[in-house]
Amino acid sequence: MKLKDLLTDIETLGIFANLDAELTDICYDSRKVTKGGAFVAIKGFESDGHKYIEQAVNAGVELVVCEQAPDIKVPYVLVENSRLTLALMSKNFFGNPAGEMKLIGLTGTNGKTTSTMLIKHMLEECTGEKTALIGTNQNMIGEKVLETERTTPESYELQKLLRQMADESCKFVVMEVSSHSLALDRVAGLHFEAAVFTNLTQDHLDFHETMEEYAGAKALLFERCEKAAINIDDEWGGYMCERARCPVLTYSEEKLEADLVAKDIRLSPSDVKFLALAEGSLERVALDIPGRFSVYNAMSVISAGLLLEIPLLEICASLKTAKGVKGRVEVVPTPEDFTILIDYAHTPDALENVIKSMKEVSEGRVVALFGCGGDRDKTKRPAMGSIAVSEADFAIITSDNPRTEDPMAIIDDILSGVKGPKSRYKVIPDRTAAIAFAIDNHQSGDIIILAGKGHETYQIIGKEKHHMDEREIVAEHLAKK
């Protein structure tokens, strides 16, 4: 592609290159340079791409895009923001694939993965159109599963993925839109047909530093969409409504003035049921995923459907055939009279929600097994310790991706928030041993929540991933018994 076409609709500070030069690719990692391509030098958190310009040139790049003039002789384009430029150049390079499909974005702290999977199911059931998904667990093109390493890919990989989705005849793309992707311009240049806000609770403060900054990043999504749906039961819902630059549909299980209201909510150990009131219609909803939070997940799906002008009756009917998502209130089979759930809850609010939801339906105790990730937001550790010990009948404090931190140092941070007696919790740093203890000491009717890992099948120790699948650990321990 010619440089002048790559730079379409991009503001530059100076072009010191031939606009008719043909470029074969775009790269932002000097270790993955393509000969004849363009290298975009990004100032990252751990390293500055400008330091690797010479390495990229020696590897064969024909052009450098940068925020400061290179020290060596090479054609270059000077820009104010390399990250933003990478996103817009990638969009141009792949021919604006998002323009060929309808994008539905969903943002919030909790519930994104389940809700996006349910929205995908709803769209396929109600429209019959092939639908793609970009999310934490996996990316999907129809039924084809593609592995993923982060919630929202870097802009180049994202545009490449969207190109593949458009080429494979997808009509809709349902996307988890993370605060990182909004703050770091990974989704720059994308416009969403509909966007949904689920909730905002403490997370990622190692990156955003304050809740206000975190909320501000999330709110960027509602400046880039045609229509928005916002949960006004959440304390940040009003802020999102104020920031939205489009028509807003509100949803709630408490406020009758909302556009979509959940009424007559009924919870059981296996599902949730309620009546959805919207647009003057009242329809029954049944979703085979237990927990009060499933009501909000269902409402996020219904609101997305309504924004896309799908009839309420059809949306609600599609939820009856929807299945659960791996690692989200996932029931692990046991041959005995207790229940084991695997859930991704790794924030204070998510942990509190899953514990309280299971207490509403448990016939015995609710046991919460959890840890906190290393090299991540330390401020949530004491909060999670306080919640687990005060809300669960018994808590087991263990490890969850300690990374480069000492597991016991993380646990000490968690314990600093614990106020309950020692009879209400136990510390077992080895997660496999902790799971075995929970199983060996269960009581009839207990619900044991293995919180934090969810869909993950690994434990990160140092900077290496070690295989750890809690489903396998449970099955192996039960087999031994």
C-alpha positions in Angstrom: 0.0 0.0 0.0 1.2 3.5 -0.8 2.3 5.7 2.1 -0.3 8.4 1.2 -3.1 5.8 1.5 -1.8 4.6 4.8 -1.9 8.1 6.1 -5.5 8.8 5.1 -7.2 11.0 7.7 -4.1 11.0 9.9 -2.7 14.3 11.3 1.1 14.5 11.0 3.7 16.9 12.2 6.0 16.3 9.2 6.5 13.9 6.3 10.1 13.2 5.4 9.4 10.4 2.9 8.0 9.7 -0.6 4.2 9.6 -0.3 4.1 7.2 -3.3 6.4 4.7 -1.6 5.0 1.2 -1.4 4.9 -0.4 2.0 4.4 -4.1 2.6 3.2 -4.1 6.2 3.1 -2.3 9.6 5.0 -3.3 12.7 5.5 -1.9 16.2 7.8 -4.6 17.5 11.4 -4.4 16.1 11.8 -8.2 16.6 9.0 -8.9 14.2 9.9 -6.4 11.4 8.8 -7.2 7.8 11.2 -6.2 5.1 9.8 -3.3 3.1 7.3 -2.4 5.8 6.8 0.6 8.2 8.0 0.6 11.8 5.9 2.5 14.3 8.0 3.5 17.4 5.8 3.5 20.5 6.7 4.8 23.9 5.7 2.0 26.1 5.7 1.4 29.9 8.7 -0.9 29.9 10.6 0.3 26.9 10.6 3.0 24.2 10.3 1.9 20.6 12.4 4.8 19.5 15.4 3.0 21.0 14.9 0.2 18.4 14.6 2.3 15.2 18.1 1.4 14.1 17.5 -2.3 14.8 14.3 -2.1 12.7 16.1 -0.3 9.8 18.8 -2.9 9.8 16.1 -5.6 9.6 14.7 -4.0 6.4 12.0 -1.5 7.2 11.5 1.3 4.6 9.8 3.9 6.8 9.7 4.9 10.5 6.7 6.6 12.2 7.8 8.3 15.3 7.3 11.1 17.9 10.9 12.4 17.6 13.2 12.5 14.6 15.4 9.4 14.2 19.1 9.6 14.9 19.9 7.7 11.7 19.1 8.5 8.0 15.8 6.8 7.1 12.5 8.0 5.6 10.2 9.0 8.4 6.8 10.5 9.4 6.7 12.6 12.5 3.5 12.4 14.6 2.3 13.6 18.0 0.9 10.2 19.2 2.4 7.0 17.8 -0.2 4.7 19.4 -3.1 6.6 17.9 -1.3 6.6 14.5 -0.7 2.9 14.7 -4.4 2.3 15.1 -5.4 4.6 12.3 -2.7 3.3 9.9 -3.8 -0.3 10.7 -7.4 0.5 10.0 -6.3 1.9 6.6 -3.9 -1.0 5.8 -6.7 -3.6 6.3 -9.3 -1.5 4.5 -11.5 -0.5 7.4 -13.0 -3.9 8.0 -15.2 -2.7 10.8 -17.1 -0.6 8.3 -18.4 -3.8 6.7 -19.9 -5.1 9.9 -21.9 -3.9 12.9 -19.9 -3.6 16.1 -21.4 -4.0 19.6 -19.1 -3.0 22.4 -19.5 -3.9 26.0 -17.5 -2.4 28.9 -17.5 -2.6 32.7 -15.6 -4.3 35.4 -17.7 -7.5 35.9 -19.9 -9.5 33.6 -18.4 -8.6 30.3 -17.3 -12.1 29.2 -20.7 -13.8 30.0 -22.7 -10.9 28.6 -20.8 -10.8 25.3 -21.2 -14.6 24.8 -24.9 -14.2 25.5 -25.2 -11.3 23.1 -23.5 -13.4 20.4 -25.9 -16.2 21.0 -28.9 -13.8 21.0 -27.8 -12.2 17.7 -27.3 -15.6 16.0 -30.7 -16.9 17.3 -32.7 -13.7 16.4 -31.1 -12.7 13.1 -29.6 -15.9 11.7 -26.5 -13.9 10.8 -22.9 -15.0 11.4 -21.5 -13.3 14.5 -18.0 -12.9 15.7 -16.7 -12.3 19.2 -13.6 -10.6 20.7 -13.2 -11.3 24.4 -11.2 -12.3 27.4 -11.8 -16.1 27.1 -11.4 -16.4 23.4 -12.1 -14.8 20.0 -14.7 -16.5 17.8 -15.7 -16.4 14.1 -19.1 -18.0 14.1 -18.4 -21.3 15.9 -14.6 -21.3 15.2 -12.6 -20.5 18.3 -9.4 -18.4 18.2 -7.2 -18.2 21.3 -6.5 -14.8 22.8 -4.0 -13.3 25.3 -5.6 -10.1 26.3 -9.2 -8.7 26.4 -8.7 -6.3 23.5 -5.7 -6.9 21.2 -3.3 -4.2 20.1 -4.7 -2.1 17.3 -2.8 -3.8 14.5 -3.8 -7.3 15.6 -7.4 -6.1 16.2 -7.7 -4.6 12.7 -6.2 -7.8 11.2 -8.7 -9.9 13.2 -11.6 -7.7 12.1 -10.4 -8.1 8.5 -10.6 -11.9 8.9 -14.0 -11.6 10.4 -15.3 -9.5 7.6 -13.8 -11.8 4.9 -15.5 -14.7 6.6 -18.9 -13.0 6.1 -19.6 -12.0 9.7 -22.4 -9.4 10.0 -22.0 -8.6 13.7 -18.9 -8.4 16.0 -19.5 -8.4 19.8 -16.5 -7.0 21.6 -15.4 -6.7 25.2 -13.9 -3.2 25.3 -11.4 -2.9 28.1 -10.4 0.4 29.8 -6.8 -0.3 28.7 -7.8 -0.5 25.1 -9.7 2.8 25.3 -6.9 4.6 27.2 -4.2 3.2 24.9 -6.0 3.9 21.6 -6.2 0.2 20.6 -9.8 0.8 19.5 -9.2 4.2 18.0 -10.9 4.5 14.6 -13.7 2.1 15.5 -17.3 3.2 15.6 -19.8 1.1 17.4 -23.4 0.5 16.4 -24.3 -0.1 20.1 -22.4 0.0 23.4 -23.3 -1.3 26.8 -22.1 -0.4 30.3 -22.4 -3.1 32.9 -20.8 -1.7 36.1 -17.7 -0.2 37.5 -15.9 -1.4 40.6 -12.3 -1.3 41.9 -9.8 -2.9 39.5 -6.8 -1.9 37.4 -5.8 0.9 39.7 -2.2 0.0 39.2 -2.8 1.4 35.7 -5.4 4.1 36.1 -4.4 5.2 39.6 -7.9 6.5 40.6 -11.5 5.4 40.1 -12.2 8.7 38.3 -9.5 8.0 35.8 -10.7 4.4 35.4 -14.3 5.7 34.8 -13.1 8.3 32.3 -11.4 5.6 30.2 -14.5 3.5 30.2 -16.7 6.5 29.2 -14.7 7.0 26.0 -16.7 4.1 24.5 -19.9 6.1 24.8 -18.4 8.9 22.7 -17.9 6.5 19.8 -21.2 4.7 19.4 -24.6 5.3 17.7 -26.6 4.2 20.7 -25.8 3.2 24.3 -27.3 1.1 27.1 -26.4 1.9 30.7 -27.0 0.2 34.0 -28.3 3.0 36.2 -28.3 0.8 39.3 -24.5 1.2 39.3 -23.1 4.2 41.1 -21.2 5.2 37.9 -24.2 4.8 35.7 -25.2 8.5 35.9 -21.6 9.6 35.0 -21.7 7.3 31.9 -25.1 8.8 30.9 -23.6 12.3 31.1 -20.6 11.4 29.0 -22.6 9.6 26.3 -22.9 11.5 23.0 -25.8 9.5 21.7 -29.3 8.3 22.6 -29.2 6.2 25.9 -31.4 3.3 26.9 -31.2 2.8 30.7 -31.7 -0.5 32.6 -32.4 -1.4 36.2 -33.9 -3.8 38.6 -34.7 -1.1 41.1 -35.7 2.1 39.2 -39.1 2.0 37.5 -38.2 5.1 35.4 -35.6 3.0 33.5 -36.3 2.0 29.9 -35.8 -1.7 30.8 -36.8 -3.0 34.2 -36.4 -6.5 35.8 -39.5 -7.4 37.9 -40.6 -10.4 40.0 -37.0 -11.8 40.2 -36.8 -15.5 41.2 -33.5 -17.1 42.1 -32.6 -20.9 42.3 -29.4 -22.9 42.5 -29.7 -23.6 38.8 -31.1 -20.5 37.1 -32.7 -17.0 37.4 -36.2 -16.0 36.2 -37.8 -12.5 36.0 -40.1 -10.4 33.9 -38.6 -7.9 31.5 -40.6 -4.6 31.2 -39.6 -2.5 28.2 -41.3 -0.4 25.5 -44.7 -1.2 27.0 -44.2 -4.9 26.8 -43.7 -7.5 29.5 -41.9 -10.8 28.7 -40.7 -13.7 30.8 -37.0 -14.3 31.0 -35.3 -17.6 32.1 -31.5 -18.0 32.1 -29.7 -21.2 33.2 -26.9 -19.4 35.0 -27.5 -19.0 38.8 -26.8 -15.8 40.8 -28.4 -12.4 41.1 -25.7 -10.9 38.8 -27.2 -13.1 36.0 -30.2 -10.8 36.1 -27.9 -7.9 35.2 -26.1 -10.0 32.5 -29.5 -10.8 31.0 -30.5 -7.2 31.0 -27.3 -6.2 29.2 -28.2 -8.7 26.5 -31.8 -7.5 26.3 -30.8 -3.8 26.1 -28.2 -4.6 23.3 -31.0 -6.4 21.4 -33.4 -3.5 21.8 -30.7 -1.0 20.6 -30.5 -3.1 17.5 -34.3 -3.0 17.1 -34.8 -6.7 17.8 -38.3 -7.4 19.3 -38.3 -8.0 23.1 -40.1 -11.3 22.7 -37.4 -12.7 20.4 -34.6 -11.6 22.6 -36.1 -13.2 25.7 -36.8 -16.4 23.9 -33.2 -16.7 22.8 -32.0 -16.5 26.5 -33.9 -19.7 27.3 -31.5 -21.7 25.0 -28.3 -19.9 26.2 -25.6 -21.9 28.1 -23.1 -20.8 30.7 -19.6 -19.6 30.0 -16.4 -21.5 31.0 -15.0 -20.0 34.2 -18.1 -17.9 35.0 -20.1 -19.6 37.8 -19.1 -22.9 36.1 -20.3 -26.0 38.0 -17.7 -28.7 38.3 -19.2 -32.2 38.5 -18.9 -34.0 41.9 -20.3 -37.4 42.8 -21.1 -36.1 46.4 -23.7 -33.9 48.0 -21.9 -30.6 47.6 -21.2 -28.1 44.7 -18.0 -26.7 43.3 -18.1 -23.6 41.3 -15.2 -22.0 39.3 -15.6 -18.3 38.8 -13.3 -15.6 37.5 -14.2 -13.2 40.4 -10.9 -11.3 41.0 -12.1 -7.9 42.2 -13.7 -7.0 45.6 -17.1 -6.4 44.0 -17.1 -9.6 41.9 -16.1 -11.7 44.9 -18.8 -10.2 47.0 -21.4 -10.7 44.3 -20.7 -14.4 43.8 -20.6 -15.1 47.5 -23.8 -13.3 48.2 -25.5 -14.8 45.2 -24.6 -18.3 46.3 -25.7 -17.7 49.9 -29.2 -16.9 48.5 -29.5 -20.4 47.1 -27.1 -22.6 49.2 -28.5 -25.4 51.3 -25.2 -25.5 53.3 -22.2 -23.3 53.8 -20.6 -21.1 51.2 -16.8 -21.6 51.2 -14.7 -19.0 49.2 -11.2 -20.0 48.1 -9.3 -17.1 46.5 -6.1 -15.2 46.1 -4.8 -12.0 44.5 -2.6 -11.5 41.5 1.0 -10.4 41.9 2.3 -7.2 40.2 -1.2 -5.9 40.1 -3.4 -3.5 42.1 -2.4 -4.0 45.7 -5.1 -1.8 47.1 -7.8 -4.4 46.4 -6.1 -7.1 48.5 -7.3 -6.1 52.0 -10.7 -5.4 50.6 -11.0 -8.9 49.2 -9.8 -10.4 52.4 -12.4 -8.4 54.4 -15.2 -9.4 52.0 -14.3 -13.1 51.9 -14.1 -13.6 55.6 -17.1 -11.5 56.5 -19.5 -12.7 53.7 -18.5 -16.3 53.3 -19.1 -19.0 55.9 -15.5 -20.0 55.6 -12.6 -18.6 53.5 -9.4 -20.2 52.2 -6.7 -17.7 51.3 -4.3 -19.0 48.7 -2.3 -17.9 45.6 -3.5 -16.6 42.2 -0.8 -15.8 39.7 1.8 -14.4 42.1 4.1 -13.5 39.2 7.3 -11.9 40.5 5.9 -11.2 44.1 6.4 -13.5 47.1 3.1 -15.4 47.5 3.1 -14.9 51.3 3.7 -11.1 50.9 0.5 -11.0 48.8 -1.4 -13.1 51.4 -0.1 -10.8 54.2 -1.7 -7.8 52.2 -5.0 -9.8 52.1 -4.9 -10.6 55.8 -4.4 -6.9 56.7 -8.1 -6.4 55.8 -9.4 -9.4 57.7 -11.3 -8.6 60.8 -13.0 -11.9 61.6 -11.8 -14.6 63.9 -9.2 -17.2 62.7 -11.9 -19.9 62.9 -13.5 -18.3 59.8 -10.5 -18.7 57.5 -7.4 -20.7 56.7 -4.2 -19.8 54.8 -2.9 -22.4 52.4 -0.4 -20.8 49.9 -0.3 -23.8 47.5 -3.5 -23.5 45.5 -3.7 -27.2 44.7 -3.4 -28.1 48.4 -6.0 -25.4 49.2 -8.5 -27.0 46.7 -7.8 -30.5 48.2 -8.4 -29.1 51.7 -11.7 -27.5 50.6 -12.9 -30.8 49.2 -11.8 -32.9 52.1 -13.5 -30.7 54.6 -16.8 -30.1 52.9 -20.1 -30.5 54.6 -23.4 -31.6 53.0 -25.0 -28.9 50.9 -21.9 -26.7 50.7 -21.1 -24.6 47.8 -17.3 -24.2 47.3 -16.3 -21.2 45.2 -12.9 -21.4 43.5 -12.5 -17.7 42.7 -10.0 -15.9 40.6 -8.8 -18.3 37.9 -12.0 -18.8 35.9 -11.2 -19.7 32.4 -7.4 -19.7 33.0 -5.6 -23.0 32.9 -2.3 -21.8 34.3 -0.5 -20.3 37.3 2.0 -17.5 36.6 5.0 -17.8 38.8 7.8 -15.4 38.1 7.3 -14.6 34.4 6.4 -18.1 33.4 3.1 -19.8 33.0 2.7 -23.3 34.6 -0.2 -25.5 33.7 -2.9 -25.5 36.3 -6.5 -26.4 35.4 -8.8 -26.4 38.5 -11.2 -28.8 36.7 -8.4 -31.3 36.5 -7.3 -30.7 40.1 -10.8 -31.3 41.4 -11.3 -34.4 39.2 -7.9 -35.9 40.2 -8.5 -35.3 43.9 -12.0 -36.8 43.8 -10.7 -39.8 42.0 -8.1 -40.3 44.8 -10.8 -40.2 47.4 
